[in-house]
Amino acid sequence: MQKAKDLKEYRGELRESLDNDFLRTTLDNFAVAYRAGRANAFKDMDVKGLINDIACSKDAAAENADALYEEFKANAEAAGIKVHFAKDGDEANRIIAGIAKDAKCKSIVKSKSMTAEETLLNHDLEDAGFEVIETDLGEWIIQLRHEGPSHMVMPAIHLSRHQVGDLFTDVTGKKQDSEIEKLVKVARRELRQKYVDADMGITGANFAVAETGGIGLVTNEGNARLVSTLPRVHVALMGIDKLLPTLHDALRILKALPRNATGQQITSYVTWITGANECLAAEDGKKEIHYVVLDNGRSELIKDPLFSQINRCVRCGACANVCPVYRLVGGHKMGHIYIGAIGLILTYFFHGKDKAKNLVQNCINCEACKDVCAGGIDLPRLIKEIHARILEEDGHPLPAILMGKLLKNRKLFHTLLRTAKWGQKPIAEKDGFIRHLPMVFAKEHQFKALPTIAETPFRDWWQKNRPDVDKPKLRVALFSGCVQDFVYPEQMQAAVKVFADNGVAMDYPMEQSCCGLPVQMMGEMGASRDVAKQNLRAFETGAYDYIITLCASCASHLKHNYPKLVMDKPSLKLKADEFAAKVIDYSSFVNDVLKVKKEDFREVGTKATYHAPCHLCRGLDVHDAPRQLIEKGGMDYVECTEEEVCCGFGGTFSMKFPELSAELLKKKLDNVEATGADVLLTDCPGCVMQLRGGLKNRGSKVQVRHVAEVLADNKK
């Protein structure tokens, strides 16, 4: 569990995970296998349609939560089950302890329940004198080790079979083999008698169906079925977010849950419990069943217009499965009790600001979690909103305040960049890199070289070299962002050449500035909003068919975040919607709108591979266009392993967490060099900066270029 008081201490804890070779290898292997398994499990299904249906169903259930609870309670009690409502975790634990006491229970067996982890149920029951045994293999292992889960579905994924073998040796007093099948047999042998002897069984619930008053349990080991069947008392603890109107709603989620969690088409055991069943262990032959329905802040979340979508979470753990940061550090360093992207959010609401303040900064904003979420939750946005809330409560750090003030003042920002061009001269090399990093970057940032500010920014070049296009087919506006304006203007110049050759008239609004994503990543939502307004004003006078940017991060931010940032101002929201509708990335415009052909370019045959920027492949759902352009542009395209996995830049993330950024970059560059390609192409200047700096640092001969540059070079 995360215990750090501040970001410096938290980074120290993260280094422990980076030094754990077993953890890194295990999570690497799982991440690769998971992606393949999930893709296969969802093959030929309308995944987006299914996710949208789940989101709508869960949203409707949340809006009607009070009525659903009353219906669920009435139907459950009519079937002989006692239903309790708990306002918070402490009350839920007291209710369950009271049930155990009244029923004269001594021994309790539990199946895996994240809700029980949330309330710290085991601790309270043990303090009350009850023996509590976890029966899920992973949960039993971490219980014996006195740890919390490191994954919602696979709680002991961080442990090797040898560690488990040593643990079972200590528990049984006999030397145990470390073969997995033999370890499973040991667990079964040790736990089977516990089921028989137990007075009470405690489960969670994946579904609480109002129309039947029944619950559904989804497991792979069958332990929940034994826990709910053998003891004379059964208690099911569930959050109000598990309430659903009908069995059909539950079955819809069941189509996605195992596929998203583990890549299985269906889980091994799906158990439906409706009504009190017969039980020979009970004096009257009837099982005593209690449902404890927990609020613990959920009803307040439901009322929140933004955070109500958290209710859609089905606890599949997929947001951790695809997270590049989780892959490096594991759940104990990327969560409190709930882990992964959803854990960064729930920690704030369920366990408080102090436990969340470091965690919420450890998001690289790659959007992989949003891309796979079974409930369609905008997880990256919610994480940034939590970060912003904490800053509002605790105060904004000085660097973030200064950055916000700087970006809000375009003239000051651009003057600073122009001044930096002269200030860098003593440490600038001829190849466009800074010779040695300023002290502010310290040793942990030496994993990549940094670029110099360009001699002539794009905006200055444009005023002297703007092409005159006769009888244009389209009229577009160019959005450069700050990096391509002042660091890599050659990328924009390349685009101008291709556009002019294809009959595109261009405009470059001079009042434009940084898109504002860097300050949003820092939690400075006010500054991000002000920058958005500044850019909306800059582009509002032109009658453009498209607004084109060569930066994937800018494109995604302009298209998806600008309307959200100004949604409280109806007139501005209308402008933002119109603006966003015209935004398009470079590769999509050239490939899909201009429809350039292979015969338009020279066949150079250079071996090229590709890195897909996160905000292009996931933020904009663009996958084919850049790869098709590489082949049309006369290059020999070679696919790279994990092309759509983050390179580790993440803007200000690489500044806050250089150790993590360095590891993600290393993995990416290893994969790139393994292709044998001469050129690495991408669609984002931030990725260019990260990748080019890393390759420069390792002395590689692989060139890094924007797709626009090679198309301009190879144009006939």
Beta strands, then each sheet from edge to edge (+ up, - down):
strand 1: 82-86
strand 2: 107-110
strand 3: 131-134
strand 4: 200-203
strand 5: 207-209
strand 6: 214-219
strand 7: 233-239
strand 8: 243-244
strand 9: 269-273
strand 10: 288-294
strand 11: 474-479
strand 12: 504-507
strand 13: 546-549
strand 14: 583-585
strand 15: 607-610
strand 16: 636-637
strand 17: 679-682
strand 18: 703-706
sheet 1: 1+ 10+ 7+ 4+ 2+ 3+
sheet 2: 8+ 5+ 6- 9+
sheet 3: 12+ 11+ 13+ 14+
sheet 4: 16+ 15+ 17+ 18+
end
